[in-house]
Amino acid sequence: MFVRVHTGAISGIEAVEVTAEVNVAAGGIGLFIVGLPDNTIKESQERIQAAFENSGYKLQAKKTVVNLAPADLRKEGSQYDLPIAIGILAATEQLTTDMLADSMFIGELSLNGRLRPVKGVLPLVAMARDKGIKRVFMPEENVSEGAVVEGVETVGIGTLLELCEILAGRMPYTPAEHTVYSDKESDRAEYAEDFSDVRGQLYVKRALEIAAAGGHNVIMVGAPGSGKTMLARRMPTIMPPMTMEEALETTKIHSVAGKIGAHRGLIYERPFRAPHHLTSQVALIGGGQSPQPGEVSLANNGVLFLDEMPEFGRNVLEVLRQPLEDRHISISRAKYSVDYPANFTLIASMNPCPCGYYNHPTKECTCSAAAVHRYMAHISGPLMDRIDIHIEVVPVSISEMADERPAETSAEVRKRVIAAREIQLRRFAGLDIHSNAMMNSAMLRKFAPLDRQCSELLERAMNHLNLSARAYDRIIKVARTIADLEGVENIAPQHISEAIGYRSLDRENWGR
């Protein structure tokens, strides 16, 4: 007997339809799974056999061939256990049902017949809806994630036996209630940190507010203990709330990577990723033998924090150039090619020198000028070119730390950031960008023109401060964001002056 069962496979952060074709015939013994399965799928035979025995079914002594179509697409993961098991039961007439044609099945089987959670549920359910499938059966732990998708029934199942009773019509089922989220849902996001926790550092807070408002990348340079990490961890608290589209995209990435966890639905907090400096290229950008999103994709729509940036390998840092420029990462290997979103804000920190006390107000630096220069050279010019804001972080004084006056909260800063972002959304309506940091040179001339006074000021700064040529466009972009925060249409000289102050590392005499 021959049957078809609907399931799916993950490609990037999207899903493609896969059909488990099961044929049972006399003239042989054994279970054969074809269609480019990986080792996990090949091992499913033992899990299915044990699950059958513990659920009152049996794997019959006949030749059973399972083809995962299309046969030219590599299949990976344990979510095929359930569709293969249901297909075998239907093909051997141990299960009689008319629900296979409009149902999809995903789930891993335990030896006792219970269903275990799998990753990639959100894109799989979205694909099922797009293909016109009526319902999706999945493990109970995954149903909160699947219920995010509207227009398809998501049914949480505890055991194989329970599912068979439902399919046979002997047990009713209740689809999970669709979880409704609005575009303002992330306003409810709760963060353990707040800007008000940080004493002093008004200059740095101002720079991070500008970065959040315009989507600018930031590097903070300061001595150990000056508060760089503390400030960076509070960056998501002042960023605008995620839209529904951003939340869905973020959730898809974390779902594919298996980082959502059980009983978790839509992710509406902006991600914050802080990889260790020993992180490899593959872990940072993604890929591997089985393609997985890397840190740059897990930080999509959020913050990627690189603490002590020069401690990362030079080759590791250089792979950031493409995602910082293109806002996505393309990974090509011999057996696959995938694209992952990588639209993140980079927050980097570093010491000013090997000993950490160059330009320190009270402690003396023991490094030579040449050592400082070599240390700064660990970050290449093309990579530094993609960082808009450079901040020198000075340690907080004792008087500032003892100040009991309440500091400005993240919520107060966030209101100004949201207002500035709304201006940018109106400005770039119909374009494929949504923040000032994404403007190219042609857009700068159109959306950020400079009057004669501003042009002369910028020219003098370029000459007198020995700023590199790459600083020119960055200064204008930051100035545009500063003007947006003030709610004014035209860039003024004071905006240019403030933006110039955020390019300290571009000065040719820095560190000498």
C-alpha positions in Angstrom: 0.0 0.0 0.0 1.2 3.5 -0.8 0.5 6.7 1.2 1.8 10.3 1.3 2.3 12.4 4.5 3.1 16.1 4.5 6.0 17.5 6.4 8.8 20.1 5.7 12.5 20.9 5.7 14.4 24.1 6.7 16.3 26.1 4.1 17.9 29.2 5.6 15.2 30.6 7.8 12.4 29.5 5.5 10.8 26.1 5.0 10.1 24.0 1.9 7.5 21.3 1.5 8.6 17.7 1.9 6.4 14.7 1.3 7.1 11.4 3.1 6.1 8.7 0.5 5.6 5.3 2.1 5.2 2.1 0.2 4.8 -1.3 1.9 5.0 -4.4 -0.3 5.7 -8.1 0.1 8.8 -9.7 -1.2 11.3 -8.4 1.4 11.9 -7.3 4.9 13.3 -4.1 6.4 12.7 -0.3 6.5 14.6 1.7 3.9 14.6 5.5 4.0 15.8 7.3 0.9 15.8 10.9 -0.3 19.1 12.3 1.0 18.5 11.7 4.7 21.2 12.5 7.2 22.3 10.2 10.0 19.6 11.5 12.4 16.9 10.4 10.0 18.6 7.1 9.3 18.5 6.4 13.0 14.8 7.0 13.2 14.1 3.4 12.4 15.1 2.3 15.9 13.1 5.1 17.5 10.0 4.3 15.5 10.2 0.6 16.2 10.5 1.1 19.9 7.7 3.8 19.9 5.4 1.3 18.0 6.1 -1.4 20.5 5.3 0.8 23.5 2.2 2.2 21.8 0.5 -1.1 20.8 1.7 -1.1 17.2 4.3 -3.1 15.3 6.7 -2.6 12.5 5.6 -5.4 10.1 8.0 -7.8 8.5 7.6 -6.4 5.1 9.7 -4.3 2.8 8.9 -0.7 3.7 10.4 2.1 1.6 10.1 5.7 2.7 11.0 8.4 0.2 11.5 12.0 1.4 10.6 14.0 -1.7 12.0 16.0 -3.4 14.9 13.5 -3.4 17.5 16.1 -4.4 17.0 18.2 -1.2 19.2 17.1 1.7 17.0 16.3 4.8 18.3 17.0 8.3 16.9 16.7 11.8 14.6 14.6 13.9 11.3 16.2 13.0 10.7 13.5 10.3 10.1 10.7 13.0 6.4 11.5 13.3 5.5 11.8 9.6 7.4 8.6 8.8 5.7 6.8 11.7 2.2 7.9 10.6 3.0 7.0 7.0 4.0 3.5 8.0 0.9 3.0 10.2 -1.4 4.1 7.4 0.4 2.1 4.7 0.3 -1.1 6.8 -3.4 -0.4 7.6 -2.9 -0.2 11.3 -4.3 3.3 11.1 -7.3 4.3 9.0 -7.9 8.0 8.5 -9.0 10.6 6.0 -7.1 13.5 7.5 -3.7 12.9 5.9 -4.4 14.9 2.8 -4.9 18.2 4.7 -2.6 17.7 7.7 1.1 18.1 8.3 3.2 16.3 10.9 6.4 17.4 12.7 8.0 15.9 15.8 10.7 13.6 17.2 9.7 10.3 18.8 10.9 9.0 22.1 11.3 5.3 22.6 8.2 5.2 24.8 6.1 6.9 22.1 6.1 10.4 23.6 6.8 13.4 21.3 9.8 15.5 21.9 10.2 19.2 20.7 12.0 20.1 17.5 13.4 23.3 16.1 12.2 25.3 13.1 8.5 25.0 14.0 7.6 28.6 13.1 8.8 28.6 9.4 7.4 25.0 9.0 3.9 26.1 10.1 4.1 29.3 8.0 4.9 27.1 5.0 2.0 24.8 5.8 -0.4 27.7 5.8 1.0 29.0 2.5 0.5 25.5 0.9 -3.2 25.4 2.0 -2.7 22.7 4.6 -5.5 22.9 7.2 -3.8 21.7 10.4 -0.3 20.9 11.8 0.3 18.3 14.4 3.4 18.9 16.6 4.8 18.3 20.1 3.0 20.1 22.9 6.2 22.0 23.8 6.2 23.6 20.3 2.5 24.6 20.1 3.1 28.1 21.5 5.5 28.8 18.8 3.3 27.4 16.1 0.3 29.3 17.3 1.9 32.5 16.2 0.9 31.7 12.6 -2.6 32.7 11.7 -4.7 30.8 9.2 -3.8 27.2 10.1 -4.7 25.0 13.0 -1.9 24.0 15.4 -2.5 21.0 17.5 -0.2 20.0 20.3 0.3 16.2 20.8 1.7 14.4 23.8 2.1 10.8 22.5 2.0 8.8 19.2 -1.0 6.8 20.6 -2.9 10.1 21.3 -2.3 11.3 17.7 -3.5 8.0 16.3 -6.7 8.1 18.3 -7.3 11.6 17.0 -6.6 10.6 13.4 -8.9 7.6 13.7 -11.7 9.8 14.9 -11.9 8.2 18.4 -10.7 11.3 20.2 -11.5 15.0 19.7 -8.8 17.6 19.4 -8.7 21.3 20.2 -6.4 23.5 18.1 -4.3 26.0 20.0 -5.7 29.5 20.2 -3.9 31.8 17.7 -1.6 34.2 19.6 -2.3 37.8 18.5 0.5 40.4 18.8 0.3 44.0 17.8 3.2 46.1 16.4 3.3 47.7 19.9 3.7 44.4 21.7 7.4 44.9 22.4 6.5 48.0 24.4 5.8 45.4 27.1 9.3 44.0 26.8 10.9 43.8 30.3 14.7 44.3 30.7 16.7 43.6 33.7 18.9 46.7 33.0 18.1 50.4 32.7 20.0 53.5 31.7 19.3 54.9 35.1 21.6 52.3 36.7 24.6 54.1 35.1 26.0 57.0 37.0 27.5 59.8 35.1 28.7 59.1 31.5 26.3 61.6 30.0 28.5 62.0 27.0 28.5 58.3 26.3 24.7 58.0 26.9 24.1 60.8 24.5 26.2 59.0 21.8 24.3 55.7 22.4 21.0 57.6 22.1 22.2 58.9 18.7 23.3 55.4 17.7 19.9 53.9 18.6 18.0 56.7 16.8 19.9 56.4 13.5 21.0 52.7 13.6 24.6 53.6 13.8 27.4 51.2 14.8 29.5 52.3 17.8 32.9 51.6 19.2 33.7 52.6 22.8 37.4 53.1 23.9 38.2 53.3 27.5 40.2 51.9 30.5 39.1 48.8 32.3 36.2 49.5 34.7 35.0 52.6 32.9 31.6 51.1 32.3 31.7 50.1 28.6 30.1 46.7 29.1 27.5 48.1 31.5 26.5 50.7 28.9 26.4 48.3 26.0 24.1 45.9 27.8 21.6 48.6 28.2 21.5 49.5 24.5 18.4 47.3 23.7 16.4 49.1 26.3 16.5 52.4 24.4 15.9 51.0 20.9 12.5 51.3 19.3 10.0 48.4 19.8 10.1 45.7 17.1 7.4 45.7 14.5 5.5 42.5 13.8 7.6 41.8 10.8 10.8 42.2 12.8 9.5 40.0 15.6 8.5 37.2 13.1 11.9 37.3 11.4 13.7 37.3 14.7 11.6 34.4 16.0 12.2 32.4 12.8 16.0 32.7 13.2 16.0 31.7 16.8 13.6 28.8 16.0 15.8 27.5 13.2 18.8 27.7 15.6 16.9 25.9 18.3 17.2 28.7 20.8 13.5 29.5 21.5 12.9 26.9 24.2 9.8 25.1 25.1 6.4 26.8 25.5 7.8 30.1 24.0 6.0 32.1 21.4 6.9 35.2 19.5 10.1 37.0 20.5 9.4 40.7 20.9 12.5 41.7 22.8 15.4 42.9 20.7 18.2 40.4 20.9 21.5 41.1 22.6 24.4 38.8 21.6 27.8 39.0 23.2 30.1 36.2 21.8 33.4 35.4 23.4 36.6 36.7 21.8 37.6 33.0 21.1 34.5 32.6 18.9 35.3 31.1 15.5 34.4 32.4 12.1 31.7 29.8 11.7 30.1 30.5 15.1 30.1 34.2 14.3 28.7 34.2 10.7 27.0 30.8 10.6 27.4 27.8 8.4 29.0 24.5 9.5 28.5 21.0 8.2 24.7 21.5 8.8 23.9 25.1 8.1 23.1 27.1 11.3 22.6 30.8 11.9 25.6 32.5 13.5 25.9 35.2 16.1 25.4 38.0 13.4 22.0 36.5 12.5 21.0 35.7 16.1 21.6 39.4 16.7 19.3 40.4 13.8 17.1 43.4 14.7 19.1 43.7 17.9 22.7 44.3 19.2 25.9 42.4 18.5 28.3 43.3 21.3 32.0 42.6 20.8 33.8 43.2 24.1 37.5 43.9 23.8 37.3 43.8 20.0 41.1 43.7 19.3 41.2 40.3 21.2 39.1 38.7 18.4 41.1 37.1 15.7 41.8 39.3 12.7 40.2 36.8 10.3 37.1 36.6 12.5 36.6 40.4 12.5 37.1 40.7 8.8 34.1 38.4 8.1 31.9 41.1 9.6 32.5 43.4 6.7 29.8 41.9 4.4 27.0 41.7 6.9 27.7 45.2 8.2 27.5 46.5 4.6 24.7 44.3 3.1 22.6 43.6 6.3 22.6 39.9 5.5 25.1 37.1 5.3 25.5 34.7 2.3 27.1 31.3 3.1 28.2 29.1 0.3 29.6 25.6 0.8 30.1 22.6 -1.4 26.8 21.0 -0.4 24.6 24.1 0.2 24.2 27.8 -0.1 22.0 29.8 2.3 21.2 33.4 3.2 20.5 34.6 6.7 19.4 38.1 7.8 22.1 40.1 9.7 20.6 43.5 10.2 22.2 44.3 13.6 23.7 47.2 15.4 27.3 46.7 16.3 28.5 47.9 19.7 32.2 47.2 20.2 34.5 48.1 23.1 38.2 48.1 23.6 41.0 49.3 25.8 43.0 52.3 24.3 46.3 50.3 24.6 47.6 47.0 25.8 47.9 48.1 29.4 44.5 49.8 29.2 45.5 53.2 30.7 46.3 55.4 27.7 44.7 58.8 28.1 43.6 57.8 31.7 43.1 60.9 33.9 44.8 59.4 37.0 46.8 56.3 36.0 49.9 56.3 33.9 50.2 54.3 30.7 53.2 52.1 30.4 52.9 51.5 26.7 55.0 53.1 24.0 53.4 55.1 21.3 54.3 52.4 18.8 52.6 49.8 21.0 49.5 51.8 21.2 49.5 52.3 17.4 50.0 48.5 16.8 47.2 47.7 19.3 44.7 50.0 17.4 45.8 48.5 14.1 44.3 45.1 15.1 41.1 46.6 13.7 41.4 47.1 9.9 40.6 50.3 8.2 37.7 48.8 6.1 36.1 47.5 9.3 36.5 50.7 11.1 35.1 52.5 8.1 31.7 50.8 8.9 31.6 52.2 12.4 29.9 55.6 12.6 30.5 56.6 16.2 33.7 56.5 18.2 33.5 57.3 21.9 36.2 57.7 24.5 34.8 56.5 27.8 36.4 58.2 30.8 36.1 56.5 34.2 33.4 57.9 36.5 34.6 60.0 39.4 33.9 59.2 43.0 31.6 62.2 43.3 29.5 61.0 40.3 29.2 57.5 41.7 28.0 58.9 45.1 25.4 61.2 43.4 22.0 60.0 44.6 20.0 62.2 42.1 17.9 60.0 39.8 19.3 59.6 36.4 17.3 59.6 33.1 15.6 56.2 32.6 15.7 54.1 29.4 12.0 54.8 28.8 12.6 58.5 28.7 15.4 58.1 26.2 13.4 55.6 24.2 10.6 58.1 23.6 13.1 60.5 21.8 14.6 57.6 19.8 11.1 56.5 18.6 10.3 60.0 17.5 13.5 60.3 15.5 12.9 56.9 13.9 9.4 57.9 12.9 10.9 60.9 11.1 13.3 58.6 9.2 10.5 56.1 8.3 8.6 59.0 6.7 11.7 60.2 4.9 12.6 56.9 3.5 9.1 55.8 2.6 9.2 53.6 -0.5 12.9 53.0 -0.2 14.6 49.8 0.9 16.1 51.5 4.0 14.7 52.6 7.3 17.5 54.4 9.1 20.1 57.1 8.5 23.0 54.7 8.9 21.8 52.9 5.7 22.0 55.9 3.4 24.5 55.8 0.5 26.3 58.8 -1.0 23.5 59.7 -3.4 20.9 59.6 -0.6 23.1 61.8 1.6 23.1 64.5 -1.1 19.3 64.2 -1.3 18.3 63.8 2.4 21.2 65.4 4.2 22.3 68.5 2.2 24.7 70.9 3.8 24.5 74.7 3.6 27.6 76.7 3.0 28.3 77.3 6.7 28.1 73.6 7.5 30.3 72.6 4.5 33.0 75.1 5.6 32.9 73.9 9.2 33.3 70.2 8.1 36.1 71.1 5.7 38.0 72.9 8.4 37.6 70.0 10.7 38.8 67.6 8.1 42.0 69.7 7.6 42.8 70.8 11.1 42.0 67.5 12.9 43.6 65.4 10.3 40.5 63.3 9.8 40.6 60.5 7.3 38.5 60.7 4.1 36.3 57.9 5.3 35.0 60.1 8.1 33.3 62.6 5.8 30.1 60.7 5.0 29.9 59.2 8.6 29.9 62.7 10.1 27.0 63.8 7.8 25.0 60.7 8.7 25.4 61.2 12.4 24.6 64.9 12.0 21.4 64.0 10.2 20.4 61.8 13.2 21.2 64.5 15.7 19.0 66.9 13.7 16.2 64.3 13.7 16.4 63.9 17.5 15.9 67.7 17.7 13.0 67.4 15.2 14.5 69.9 12.7 14.5 69.6 9.0 18.0 71.0 8.1 21.4 70.1 9.5 22.9 73.0 11.4 26.5 73.8 12.3 26.0 72.6 15.9 24.9 69.2 14.6 28.1 68.9 12.5 30.2 70.0 15.4 28.8 67.3 17.7 29.1 64.6 15.0 32.8 65.6 14.5 33.4 64.8 18.2 32.4 61.2 17.6 35.2 60.5 15.1 38.2 60.5 17.5 39.8 57.3 16.2 39.9 58.7 12.7 42.4 61.4 13.7 45.8 60.4 12.3 47.6 61.4 15.4 45.5 59.3 17.8 47.6 57.0 19.9 50.9 58.7 19.0 
